Amino acid sequence: MTEARDFCVRQFKAGMPVLCLVVPLALAALVADQYGSIGVVRSVTEALIKIVIVVGLYIFIGNSGVISLGSTAFMAIAAYATTWQTCCSMMKPMVMSGLPEFLKQTTVPFAPAAGIAIGLAGLAAFLSGFVLMRLSGLAASIGTLALLFIVNVAYSNWDSVTMGASSVVGIPTYVTVWLALAAAVLSIVVAYAFQTSRAGLALRATREDEVAAQAIGVSIYRMRLLAFTISGAVLGLAGVLHAHFLGVLSIDMFFMQLTFLSISMLVVGGMGSLAGAVVGVVFLSIVIEVFRTLERGILIGDTKASLPAGTQELVLAAIMLCVLIWKRDGIMSWKEITWPLMRRAPASDAGRGAEAPSR
């Protein structure tokens, strides 16, 4: 009985960093759904989708220490893949005539379409990682950026399948705040399971000291390839959510602006911890929403006051500079969120142990 209780306590403590992230997100979704306006619900849903994106980036960047500038390409791959399957079969033959016949005449339900799209994004990450993961440092970052440009150019000119630079409309909007919450929770669980696994710990060792990690038999290439593949699959999930939340799809949605905003959220929160990825999204999402509202204007008495357009971008740049200057490791640094009482427990146990001899 005691052993079972101790096992349960250990499992609870091990899962506490995940619970400390998931519970506040669930409460925010509940409050928004029950008491928030349509705009509030939409903002919370957008933030949850961004959490999936940034956590997907963290799985590779945070554990390997290699900055990937092109991972949003996997979002684009999955977003278009799910659109080809779920979009209206009457519209596809007219605007996407280059699709295979079985796709043009078929509408696939959301769940299997999402699964196929996520698998395709993971496969694309695995295949591209064969080459890119042989690079390191700045060369690897530039290589992933080249991947983003390749996907962007290819999809922009593949008119018969992607409608080129035009927007695909009529995508079914299945994503609710609860589905976005479920996806965010899943991405957090996957990221935490990987970082605490043997492969994740080995990869984090290569981040700290590549030479020492190789000396004890860690394959940097294999560990990075595994993380890059998992990251690509999670970003594929984010791409599916993005497409079925907006109902409109354009290749430019997955280019430089989304890339740098996502990396900014990771850096501000702290790319050394999973909690930093989530906190960075929440913090910057609130800042963006506040200044977006101020740019639209607010009523002060009978006067409508508004900030100049572009203020939001300037504030984000200022926050990035402040973080890089005064808190280079981000808001959370390298720490995960744990329950305060659990952090004090070892000290109290030590205190009891010290008192034992006197008795």
C-alpha positions as CSV (number, residue, x, y, z in Angstrom):
1,M,0.0,0.0,0.0
2,T,2.8,2.4,0.9
3,E,4.7,1.5,-2.3
4,A,1.5,2.2,-4.4
5,R,1.0,5.5,-2.6
6,D,4.7,6.5,-3.1
7,F,4.4,5.6,-6.8
8,C,1.3,7.8,-7.2
9,V,3.0,10.7,-5.4
10,R,6.0,10.4,-7.7
11,Q,3.8,10.4,-10.8
12,F,1.9,13.4,-9.5
13,K,5.1,15.3,-8.9
14,A,6.4,14.3,-12.3
15,G,3.3,15.6,-14.0
16,M,3.0,18.8,-12.0
17,P,4.8,21.0,-14.5
18,V,2.2,20.0,-17.1
19,L,-0.7,20.4,-14.7
20,C,0.5,23.9,-13.8
21,L,0.3,24.9,-17.5
22,V,-2.9,23.0,-18.5
23,V,-5.1,24.0,-15.6
24,P,-4.8,27.8,-16.1
25,L,-5.4,27.3,-19.9
26,A,-8.5,25.2,-19.2
27,L,-9.8,27.9,-16.8
28,A,-9.2,30.6,-19.4
29,A,-11.1,28.6,-22.0
30,L,-14.0,28.0,-19.6
31,V,-14.3,31.6,-18.6
32,A,-14.1,32.8,-22.2
33,D,-16.7,30.3,-23.4
34,Q,-19.1,31.0,-20.5
35,Y,-18.8,34.7,-20.0
36,G,-16.8,36.2,-22.9
37,S,-18.0,37.9,-26.0
38,I,-17.4,36.4,-29.4
39,G,-14.3,38.6,-29.8
40,V,-12.9,37.3,-26.5
41,V,-13.6,33.6,-27.4
42,R,-11.8,34.2,-30.8
43,S,-8.8,35.8,-29.1
44,V,-8.5,32.9,-26.6
45,T,-8.8,30.4,-29.4
46,E,-6.1,32.2,-31.4
47,A,-3.8,32.2,-28.4
48,L,-4.3,28.5,-27.9
49,I,-3.4,27.8,-31.5
50,K,-0.3,29.9,-31.1
51,I,0.6,27.8,-28.0
52,V,0.6,24.7,-30.3
53,I,2.9,26.6,-32.8
54,V,5.4,27.8,-30.2
55,V,5.4,24.5,-28.3
56,G,6.1,22.8,-31.6
57,L,9.1,25.1,-32.1
58,Y,10.2,24.5,-28.6
59,I,10.4,20.7,-29.0
60,F,13.3,21.2,-31.5
61,I,14.7,24.6,-30.7
62,G,14.5,24.4,-26.9
63,N,16.0,21.0,-26.6
64,S,18.7,21.2,-29.3
65,G,19.7,24.9,-29.0
66,V,19.5,25.2,-32.8
67,I,17.3,28.0,-34.1
68,S,15.0,26.8,-36.8
69,L,13.7,29.6,-39.0
70,G,11.7,27.5,-41.4
71,S,9.6,25.2,-39.3
72,T,6.4,27.0,-40.2
73,A,6.7,25.4,-43.6
74,F,5.3,22.3,-42.0
75,M,2.3,24.2,-41.0
76,A,1.7,25.2,-44.6
77,I,2.1,21.6,-45.8
78,A,-0.5,20.3,-43.3
79,A,-2.9,23.2,-43.8
80,Y,-3.1,22.7,-47.5
81,A,-3.2,18.9,-47.1
82,T,-6.3,19.1,-44.9
83,T,-7.9,21.7,-47.1
84,W,-7.5,19.4,-50.2
85,Q,-9.4,16.7,-48.3
86,T,-12.1,18.6,-46.5
87,C,-12.9,21.4,-48.9
88,C,-16.1,21.4,-50.9
89,S,-16.1,18.7,-53.7
90,M,-18.1,21.1,-56.0
91,M,-15.5,23.8,-55.8
92,K,-12.3,21.8,-56.0
93,P,-12.6,20.8,-59.7
94,M,-12.9,24.4,-60.7
95,V,-10.3,26.1,-58.6
96,M,-7.9,23.2,-57.9
97,S,-8.0,21.3,-61.1
98,G,-4.5,19.8,-60.6
99,L,-5.6,17.6,-57.7
100,P,-5.9,13.9,-58.2
101,E,-9.3,12.7,-59.2
102,F,-10.0,10.9,-55.9
103,L,-9.4,14.2,-54.0
104,K,-11.4,16.3,-56.4
105,Q,-14.5,14.2,-56.1
106,T,-14.2,13.3,-52.4
107,T,-14.7,15.2,-49.1
108,V,-13.0,13.5,-46.2
109,P,-14.2,14.0,-42.6
110,F,-12.2,16.3,-40.4
111,A,-10.6,13.7,-38.0
112,P,-9.0,11.4,-40.7
113,A,-8.1,14.4,-42.8
114,A,-6.3,16.0,-39.9
115,G,-4.5,12.8,-39.1
116,I,-3.3,12.4,-42.7
117,A,-2.2,16.1,-42.8
118,I,-0.2,15.8,-39.5
119,G,1.4,12.6,-40.7
120,L,2.4,14.3,-44.0
121,A,3.9,17.2,-42.1
122,G,5.9,14.8,-39.9
123,L,7.1,12.9,-43.0
124,A,8.2,16.2,-44.6
125,A,10.1,17.1,-41.5
126,F,11.7,13.6,-41.4
127,L,12.8,13.7,-45.0
128,S,14.1,17.3,-44.9
129,G,15.8,16.6,-41.6
130,F,18.0,13.9,-43.3
131,V,19.9,16.8,-44.9
132,L,19.4,19.7,-42.5
133,M,20.2,17.9,-39.3
134,R,23.7,17.2,-40.5
135,L,24.3,21.0,-40.2
136,S,24.8,22.8,-36.9
137,G,24.7,26.4,-35.6
138,L,24.2,29.2,-38.1
139,A,24.4,26.8,-41.1
140,A,21.4,24.8,-39.7
141,S,19.4,28.0,-39.2
142,I,20.0,29.2,-42.7
143,G,19.2,25.7,-44.0
144,T,15.8,25.7,-42.4
145,L,15.2,29.2,-43.7
146,A,16.0,28.0,-47.2
147,L,13.4,25.2,-46.6
148,L,10.8,27.9,-45.8
149,F,11.6,29.8,-49.0
150,I,11.4,26.6,-51.1
151,V,7.9,25.7,-49.8
152,N,6.7,29.2,-50.1
153,V,7.9,29.6,-53.7
154,A,6.6,26.1,-54.7
155,Y,3.2,26.6,-53.2
156,S,2.9,30.2,-54.6
157,N,3.5,28.9,-58.1
158,W,1.5,25.7,-57.9
159,D,-1.7,27.4,-59.2
160,S,-3.6,24.3,-60.2
161,V,-3.4,22.9,-56.7
162,T,-2.9,25.8,-54.2
163,M,-4.4,28.7,-56.2
164,G,-1.0,30.3,-56.1
165,A,-0.8,33.6,-54.3
166,S,-4.6,33.8,-54.1
167,S,-6.6,32.7,-51.0
168,V,-8.5,29.4,-50.8
169,V,-11.9,30.1,-49.3
170,G,-14.8,27.9,-48.2
171,I,-12.7,25.8,-45.8
172,P,-15.0,24.3,-43.1
173,T,-14.5,25.9,-39.7
174,Y,-14.4,23.1,-37.2
175,V,-12.1,24.7,-34.6
176,T,-13.7,25.8,-31.4
177,V,-12.1,27.1,-28.2
178,W,-12.4,23.5,-26.7
179,L,-10.8,21.8,-29.7
180,A,-8.0,24.4,-29.6
181,L,-7.6,23.7,-25.9
182,A,-7.4,20.0,-26.5
183,A,-4.7,20.5,-29.2
184,A,-2.7,22.8,-26.8
185,V,-2.9,20.3,-24.0
186,L,-1.8,17.5,-26.4
187,S,1.2,19.5,-27.7
188,I,2.3,20.3,-24.1
189,V,2.0,16.7,-23.1
190,V,4.0,15.5,-26.1
191,A,6.7,18.2,-25.5
192,Y,7.1,17.4,-21.8
193,A,7.1,13.6,-22.5
194,F,9.9,14.1,-25.1
195,Q,12.0,16.4,-23.0
196,T,11.9,14.0,-20.0
197,S,12.5,11.0,-22.1
198,R,15.9,9.4,-22.6
199,A,16.1,10.9,-26.2
200,G,15.1,14.3,-24.9
201,L,17.7,14.3,-22.1
202,A,20.4,13.2,-24.6
203,L,19.4,16.0,-27.0
204,R,19.5,18.5,-24.1
205,A,23.0,17.2,-23.3
206,T,24.1,18.0,-26.8
207,R,22.8,21.5,-26.4
208,E,25.0,22.1,-23.3
209,D,28.2,20.5,-24.7
210,E,28.3,18.7,-28.0
211,V,31.7,17.2,-27.5
212,A,31.0,15.8,-24.1
213,A,27.7,14.3,-25.4
214,Q,29.4,12.6,-28.3
215,A,32.1,11.3,-25.9
216,I,29.5,9.3,-24.0
217,G,27.9,7.9,-27.2
218,V,25.1,10.3,-28.0
219,S,24.3,10.6,-31.7
220,I,23.6,14.3,-32.2
221,Y,22.3,13.7,-35.7
222,R,19.8,11.0,-34.7
223,M,18.5,13.0,-31.6
224,R,18.1,16.2,-33.6
225,L,16.3,14.3,-36.5
226,L,13.9,12.7,-34.0
227,A,13.1,16.1,-32.4
228,F,12.8,17.8,-35.8
229,T,10.3,15.1,-36.9
230,I,8.2,15.4,-33.7
231,S,8.3,19.2,-34.0
232,G,7.2,19.0,-37.6
233,A,4.2,16.8,-36.7
234,V,3.1,19.2,-33.9
235,L,3.4,22.2,-36.2
236,G,1.3,20.2,-38.7
237,L,-1.4,20.0,-36.0
238,A,-1.1,23.8,-35.7
239,G,-1.5,24.2,-39.4
240,V,-4.7,22.1,-39.4
241,L,-6.1,24.2,-36.6
242,H,-5.1,27.4,-38.4
243,A,-6.9,26.4,-41.6
244,H,-10.1,25.2,-40.0
245,F,-10.2,28.2,-37.6
246,L,-9.9,31.0,-40.2
247,G,-11.7,29.2,-43.0
248,V,-9.4,31.0,-45.5
249,L,-5.9,29.9,-46.5
250,S,-3.0,31.6,-48.2
251,I,0.6,30.6,-48.5
252,D,1.7,34.0,-47.2
253,M,0.1,33.3,-43.9
254,F,3.0,30.9,-43.2
255,F,5.9,33.1,-44.1
256,M,8.2,35.5,-42.3
257,Q,5.7,37.4,-40.1
258,L,4.4,34.2,-38.5
259,T,7.9,32.8,-38.2
260,F,9.4,35.8,-36.4
261,L,6.4,36.3,-34.2
262,S,6.5,32.7,-33.0
263,I,10.2,32.7,-32.4
264,S,9.7,36.1,-30.5
265,M,7.2,34.4,-28.2
266,L,9.6,31.6,-27.5
267,V,12.5,33.9,-26.8
268,V,10.5,36.3,-24.6
269,G,9.1,33.4,-22.5
270,G,12.4,31.6,-22.4
271,M,13.3,28.9,-24.9
272,G,15.0,26.8,-22.3
273,S,11.8,25.5,-20.7
274,L,8.3,24.3,-21.8
275,A,6.8,26.8,-19.3
276,G,8.7,29.6,-21.1
277,A,7.1,28.6,-24.4
278,V,3.6,28.8,-23.0
279,V,4.2,32.0,-20.9
280,G,5.7,33.8,-23.8
281,V,2.6,33.1,-25.9
282,V,0.2,34.2,-23.2
283,F,2.2,37.4,-22.4
284,L,2.7,38.6,-26.0
285,S,-0.9,37.6,-26.9
286,I,-2.2,39.9,-24.2
287,V,0.1,42.7,-25.3
288,I,-1.0,42.2,-29.0
289,E,-4.7,42.2,-28.1
290,V,-4.4,45.3,-25.9
291,F,-2.6,47.4,-28.5
292,R,-4.7,46.0,-31.3
293,T,-7.7,47.4,-29.4
294,L,-6.0,50.7,-28.8
295,E,-5.2,51.0,-32.5
296,R,-8.8,50.5,-33.3
297,G,-9.7,53.2,-30.8
298,I,-11.5,53.5,-27.5
299,L,-14.1,56.0,-26.4
300,I,-13.1,58.5,-23.7
301,G,-16.2,60.4,-23.0
302,D,-17.5,61.6,-26.4
303,T,-14.1,61.4,-28.0
304,K,-12.6,58.3,-29.8
305,A,-8.9,58.1,-29.1
306,S,-6.6,55.7,-31.0
307,L,-2.9,54.9,-31.3
308,P,-1.2,55.2,-34.7
309,A,-1.2,52.1,-36.9
310,G,2.0,50.1,-36.4
311,T,2.2,50.8,-32.6
312,Q,1.7,47.1,-31.9
313,E,4.9,46.2,-33.9
314,L,6.9,48.9,-32.2
315,V,5.9,47.7,-28.7
316,L,6.7,44.1,-29.6
317,A,10.2,45.2,-30.8
318,A,10.7,47.2,-27.6
319,I,9.7,44.2,-25.5
320,M,12.1,42.0,-27.4
321,L,15.0,44.4,-26.9
322,C,14.2,44.7,-23.1
323,V,14.2,41.0,-22.7
324,L,17.4,40.5,-24.7
325,I,19.2,43.3,-22.7
326,W,18.0,42.7,-19.1
327,K,16.7,39.1,-19.1
328,R,18.5,37.2,-21.8
329,D,17.1,33.8,-20.8
330,G,13.4,35.0,-21.0
331,I,10.7,35.4,-18.4
332,M,10.9,31.8,-17.2
333,S,14.7,31.4,-17.9
334,W,15.3,27.6,-17.7
335,K,12.7,26.9,-15.1
336,E,9.4,24.9,-15.2
337,I,6.4,25.9,-13.1
338,T,5.9,23.6,-10.1
339,W,3.6,23.8,-7.1
340,P,5.2,25.9,-4.3
341,L,4.5,23.4,-1.6
342,M,6.3,20.7,-3.6
343,R,9.4,22.8,-3.8
344,R,9.4,23.3,-0.1
345,A,8.9,19.7,0.7
346,P,12.6,18.6,0.3
347,A,13.7,21.3,2.7
348,S,11.2,20.3,5.3
349,D,12.2,16.6,4.9
350,A,15.8,17.7,5.3
351,G,14.9,19.6,8.4
352,R,13.2,16.5,9.9
353,G,16.2,14.5,9.0
354,A,18.5,17.0,10.8
355,E,16.3,16.9,13.9
356,A,16.3,13.1,14.1
357,P,19.7,12.7,15.9
358,S,18.8,15.2,18.6
359,R,15.8,13.0,19.5
